[in-house]
Amino acid sequence: MTVRGRVATPLMIAARLTRNGTRGGSTSGYRASVDLDTLIRRWRQEDQDARRMATVAYVDRRYALGFDPI
């Protein structure tokens, strides 16, 4: 998750701040959104192939254990 997070975080922020490239005058937001979607599909498939816990289940478990990101 740490390695993936380092790759995904700047893409998520750029996509979010530009509303996937439709605001803010930057074309990078759209590309960031597309690249992030591609990575998410790839990582989901890798996790399924390796029989790892799904990301949603992982986040559910973290919250149940008291995770507070703020």
N, CA, C and O of each residue as an XYZ file, in Angstrom:
280
protein
N       0.813     -1.193      0.000
C       0.000      0.000      0.000
C       0.860      1.263      0.000
O       0.498      2.255     -0.632
N       1.975      1.237      0.690
C       2.814      2.434      0.748
C       3.362      2.795     -0.626
O       3.330      3.959     -1.025
N       3.858      1.809     -1.341
C       4.408      2.066     -2.679
C       3.308      2.550     -3.613
O       3.492      3.517     -4.353
N       2.183      1.886     -3.576
C       1.062      2.299     -4.425
C       0.593      3.700     -4.056
O       0.267      4.501     -4.932
N       0.561      3.990     -2.782
C       0.132      5.306     -2.328
C       1.029      6.424     -2.822
O       0.554      7.508     -3.161
N       2.322      6.161     -2.861
C       3.262      7.175     -3.346
C       3.043      7.479     -4.822
O       3.284      8.599     -5.274
N       2.591      6.492     -5.561
C       2.304      6.689     -6.979
C       0.932      7.343     -7.150
O       0.775      8.269     -7.946
N      -0.053      6.860     -6.404
C      -1.437      7.289     -6.604
C      -1.762      8.661     -6.010
O      -2.578      9.393     -6.569
N      -1.140      9.016     -4.898
C      -1.528     10.242     -4.199
C      -1.431     11.498     -5.060
O      -2.409     12.243     -5.129
N      -0.298     11.775     -5.725
C      -0.269     12.995     -6.536
C      -1.267     12.970     -7.689
O      -1.796     14.012     -8.076
N      -1.526     11.784     -8.237
C      -2.517     11.671     -9.307
C      -3.912     11.977     -8.781
O      -4.685     12.683     -9.429
N      -4.236     11.439     -7.597
C      -5.545     11.693     -7.001
C      -5.742     13.174     -6.713
O      -6.810     13.725     -6.978
N      -4.725     13.813     -6.176
C      -4.845     15.227     -5.829
C      -5.021     16.073     -7.093
O      -5.886     16.947     -7.143
N      -4.204     15.814     -8.105
C      -4.317     16.578     -9.356
C      -5.678     16.373    -10.005
O      -6.295     17.327    -10.480
N      -6.144     15.137    -10.025
C      -7.458     14.851    -10.617
C      -8.563     15.542     -9.830
O      -9.475     16.127    -10.414
N      -8.483     15.475     -8.527
C      -9.527     16.061     -7.674
C      -9.549     17.580     -7.775
O     -10.615     18.179     -7.917
N      -8.378     18.203     -7.703
C      -8.324     19.668     -7.712
C      -8.738     20.268     -9.050
O      -9.149     21.427     -9.111
N      -8.634     19.491    -10.115
C      -9.031     19.988    -11.443
C     -10.347     19.368    -11.909
O     -10.750     19.540    -13.060
N     -11.009     18.649    -11.010
C     -12.246     17.928    -11.358
C     -12.027     17.093    -12.613
O     -12.764     17.189    -13.594
N     -11.002     16.285    -12.545
C     -10.605     15.387    -13.637
C     -10.256     16.133    -14.919
O     -10.476     15.642    -16.026
N      -9.712     17.320    -14.742
C      -9.244     18.096    -15.880
C     -10.246     19.062    -16.467
O      -9.953     19.712    -17.470
N     -11.430     19.177    -15.868
C     -12.439     20.077    -16.409
C     -12.387     21.472    -15.794
O     -13.092     22.371    -16.253
N     -11.560     21.670    -14.761
C     -11.436     22.969    -14.106
C      -9.966     23.264    -13.832
O      -9.135     22.359    -13.772
N      -9.668     24.532    -13.670
C      -8.339     24.919    -13.221
C      -7.344     25.229    -14.316
O      -6.212     25.607    -14.013
N      -7.714     25.086    -15.567
C      -6.826     25.460    -16.660
C      -5.640     24.546    -16.879
O      -4.700     24.921    -17.579
N      -5.657     23.356    -16.301
C      -4.549     22.416    -16.478
C      -5.031     21.171    -17.212
O      -6.080     20.614    -16.888
N      -4.270     20.748    -18.183
C      -4.613     19.511    -18.890
C      -4.106     18.286    -18.134
O      -4.466     17.157    -18.468
N      -3.287     18.501    -17.136
C      -2.730     17.382    -16.381
C      -3.778     16.660    -15.546
O      -3.639     15.465    -15.287
N      -4.814     17.358    -15.125
C      -5.841     16.735    -14.297
C      -6.547     15.597    -15.004
O      -6.811     14.558    -14.401
N      -6.854     15.782    -16.274
C      -7.517     14.715    -17.036
C      -6.586     13.519    -17.186
O      -6.990     12.378    -16.965
N      -5.346     13.786    -17.560
C      -4.396     12.681    -17.715
C      -4.171     11.961    -16.389
O      -4.073     10.734    -16.354
N      -4.088     12.723    -15.298
C      -3.919     12.111    -13.980
C      -5.090     11.195    -13.667
O      -4.904     10.104    -13.127
N      -6.297     11.634    -14.005
C      -7.487     10.830    -13.768
C      -7.453      9.525    -14.566
O      -7.748      8.456    -14.032
N      -7.095      9.618    -15.834
C      -7.017      8.426    -16.693
C      -5.930      7.479    -16.198
O      -6.140      6.269    -16.122
N      -4.773      8.033    -15.863
C      -3.669      7.198    -15.376
C      -4.032      6.518    -14.062
O      -3.711      5.347    -13.856
N      -4.699      7.247    -13.175
C      -5.106      6.669    -11.901
C      -6.103      5.533    -12.119
O      -5.985      4.485    -11.484
N      -7.067      5.720    -12.991
C      -8.032      4.652    -13.289
C      -7.326      3.406    -13.830
O      -7.670      2.280    -13.469
N      -6.348      3.620    -14.690
C      -5.586      2.500    -15.248
C      -4.834      1.754    -14.150
O      -4.845      0.524    -14.109
N      -4.187      2.497    -13.267
C      -3.450      1.867    -12.170
C      -4.376      1.101    -11.237
O      -4.046     -0.002    -10.801
N      -5.529      1.676    -10.929
C      -6.469      1.002    -10.038
C      -6.929     -0.328    -10.641
O      -6.994     -1.337     -9.939
N      -7.246     -0.332    -11.928
C      -7.637     -1.590    -12.583
C      -6.500     -2.613    -12.529
O      -6.728     -3.788    -12.243
N      -5.278     -2.158    -12.806
C      -4.117     -3.056    -12.785
C      -3.892     -3.625    -11.386
O      -3.697     -4.829    -11.225
N      -3.920     -2.765    -10.386
C      -3.676     -3.215     -9.015
C      -4.766     -4.144     -8.523
O      -4.488     -5.100     -7.798
N      -6.010     -3.873     -8.912
C      -7.107     -4.755     -8.512
C      -6.905     -6.151     -9.096
O      -7.107     -7.154     -8.412
N      -6.506     -6.204    -10.357
C      -6.268     -7.502    -10.992
C      -5.078     -8.212    -10.347
O      -5.133     -9.418    -10.108
N      -4.012     -7.478    -10.067
C      -2.850     -8.075     -9.399
C      -3.239     -8.659     -8.046
O      -2.807     -9.756     -7.690
N      -4.052     -7.929     -7.298
C      -4.494     -8.411     -5.986
C      -5.347     -9.669     -6.126
O      -5.192    -10.613     -5.351
N      -6.239     -9.687     -7.103
C      -7.061    -10.874     -7.320
C      -6.194    -12.065     -7.709
O      -6.388    -13.169     -7.200
N      -5.243    -11.848     -8.605
C      -4.366    -12.935     -9.050
C      -3.532    -13.486     -7.900
O      -3.284    -14.689     -7.832
N      -3.101    -12.613     -7.003
C      -2.274    -13.030     -5.866
C      -3.114    -13.427     -4.656
O      -2.573    -13.769     -3.604
N      -4.440    -13.381     -4.808
C      -5.374    -13.730     -3.741
C      -5.170    -12.883     -2.487
O      -5.267    -13.368     -1.360
N      -4.883    -11.604     -2.721
C      -4.770    -10.666     -1.612
C      -6.137    -10.093     -1.274
O      -7.066    -10.148     -2.079
N      -6.243     -9.550     -0.087
C      -7.472     -8.914      0.360
C      -7.824     -7.755     -0.569
O      -6.947     -6.997     -0.983
N      -9.094     -7.622     -0.890
C      -9.553     -6.510     -1.710
C      -9.342     -5.198     -0.962
O      -9.405     -5.161      0.267
N      -9.095     -4.143     -1.691
C      -8.808     -2.852     -1.081
C      -9.956     -2.355     -0.214
O      -9.721     -1.812      0.866
N     -11.185     -2.530     -0.664
C     -12.328     -2.082      0.132
C     -12.383     -2.852      1.454
O     -12.646     -2.257      2.499
N     -12.144     -4.138      1.425
C     -12.132     -4.934      2.653
C     -10.992     -4.480      3.571
O     -11.150     -4.442      4.791
N      -9.857     -4.140      2.983
C      -8.711     -3.645      3.752
C      -9.066     -2.347      4.473
O      -8.763     -2.184      5.655
N      -9.711     -1.419      3.754
C     -10.100     -0.147      4.357
C     -11.178     -0.371      5.424
O     -11.132      0.244      6.489
N     -12.138     -1.241      5.144
C     -13.153     -1.573      6.143
C     -12.506     -2.057      7.433
O     -12.892     -1.637      8.524
N     -11.538     -2.927      7.308
C     -10.853     -3.479      8.477
C     -10.106     -2.392      9.238
O     -10.146     -2.354     10.467
N      -9.425     -1.511      8.514
C      -8.683     -0.432      9.171
C      -9.623      0.475      9.969
O      -9.332      0.830     11.111
N     -10.745      0.843      9.361
C     -11.708      1.684     10.079
C     -12.265      0.966     11.303
O     -12.426      1.574     12.361
N     -12.559     -0.320     11.164
C     -13.083     -1.099     12.288
C     -12.087     -1.157     13.444
O     -12.477     -1.283     14.604
N     -10.803     -1.064     13.118
C      -9.768     -1.096     14.154
C      -9.438      0.286     14.707
O      -8.533      0.431     15.528
N     -10.183      1.312     14.252
C     -10.001      2.641     14.809
C      -9.151      3.594     14.007
O      -8.766      4.646     14.518
N      -8.841      3.262     12.758
C      -8.037      4.141     11.912
C      -8.717      5.495     11.746
O      -9.901      5.565     11.416
N      -7.972      6.557     11.973
C      -8.485      7.912     11.812
C      -7.448      8.710     11.022
O      -6.432      9.114     11.588
N      -7.680      8.948      9.726
C      -6.678      9.607      8.896
C      -6.550     11.097      9.150
O      -5.607     11.725      8.669
N      -7.472     11.668      9.887
C      -7.462     13.127     10.088
C      -6.867     13.499     11.419
O      -6.782     14.682     11.748
